[in-house]
Amino acid sequence: MKIVFLIEKYGNHCNRLFQSLHFNALCINENSVFFNLSLLGILKYDNYFFKIFDILNNLVLTFISRRLKRFYKKGKISFRFLKSNEIILVKGWDFRSEKFTEKYHKELKEIYSFKKSFSKEFDNLVNNLTSLKSEGKYLVGIHLRRGDYKQWKEGKYFFSDATYNKVINQLRDILKEEKKDPFLIAVSDQNISNCINYDLKYDNGRWIDDQFLLQQCDLIVGPPSTFTMWASYISQTPLIKIKSNGQIDFKNKSICIG
């Protein structure tokens, strides 16, 4: 039996989920057992106490990882026991197995879907969106990525309200031409201006809430990020990435395979 442990996280939230996903997919294909020690609880808990635990847990794991690297000088470390058994310690961001993340999507979705219950207010919101879909509305989730994007790539994908409005209006026109009845949902972990032409906004919430809302939509739109890619992968929803010039190519939508 081969047991694989991922022992050092990369990035935050969806970066960590994708990092885990690719190792996990390979292990499923090889009938190996997979544990991500760096991801404990992230799909179930989102509160102050868990964040403290998560920080401490990953500090310990990083310390162990770096000490092992000093001795073994490898990205992957393996130990054999009882002849046919092997423990493998892995880390890193660059490993990819899209062939298997696509092949085992059903199994991986079961593993990586959120395990916690939401508030009654949030559940009511999701139920209302489900009702809108049943009435024929075409739900479009717009991810307004601000915050760290003001510095990331020198603000290349940090868009103004005017740019988001331009994208939203373009989407409305295109979808109406396709005989769809669009309902635009704007989500962000920061305040969303009332100047933006949305039908519903959800701002200043938790990352789990934003992610779950995007997964309920028929189409996801936003700047390039693992956040929208993860929502697209889990829900198998088409994704359109807003280009650095603030434009979108509606024909160039695709579902993330991992």
RAJOJO-V280331 format. One record per backbone hydrogen bond with DSSP energy under -0.5 kcal/mol. CO is the residue of the C=O (numbers start at 1). NH is the residue of the N-H. Records with the same first field share a line. If there is no record, write none. Layout:
BEGIN
CO=NH / NH
END
This chain:
BEGIN
1=3 / 86
2=33
3=88
4=35
5=7 / 90
6=37 / 38
8=92
12=15
13=17
14=18
15=19
16=20
17=21
18=22
19=23
20=24
21=25
22=26
23=27
24=28
25=29
26=30
27=32
28=31
33=4
35=6 / 37
36=39
37=40
39=42
41=44 / 45
43=115 / 116
47=51
48=52
49=53
50=54
51=55
52=56
53=57
54=58
55=59
56=60
57=61
58=62
59=63
60=64
61=65
62=66
63=67
64=68
65=69
66=70
67=71
68=72
69=73
77=89
79=87
81=85
82=84
85=81
86=3
87=79
88=5 / 90
89=77
90=7
97=100 / 101
98=102
99=103
100=104
102=105
104=108
105=109
106=110
107=111
108=112
109=113
119=123
120=124
121=125
122=126
123=127
124=128
125=129
126=130
127=131
128=132
129=133
130=134
131=135
132=137
133=136
136=181
137=139
138=183
139=141 / 218 / 219
140=142 / 185
141=143 / 221
142=144 / 187
143=145 / 223
144=146
146=149
147=150
148=151 / 152
151=154
152=155 / 156 / 157
153=156
155=158
157=159
160=164
161=165
162=166
163=167
164=168
165=169
166=170
167=171
168=172
169=173
170=174
171=175
172=176
173=177
174=178
175=180
176=179
180=182
181=138
183=140
184=186 / 199 / 200
185=142
186=202
187=144
188=204 / 205
190=204
191=193
193=196
196=198
200=186
202=188
206=210
207=211
208=212
209=213
210=214
211=215
212=216
213=216
214=217
218=238
219=141
220=240
221=143
222=242
225=229
226=230
227=231
228=232
229=233
230=234
231=235
232=236 / 237
238=220
239=254
240=222
242=224
243=246
247=243
248=250
249=252
250=253
254=239
END
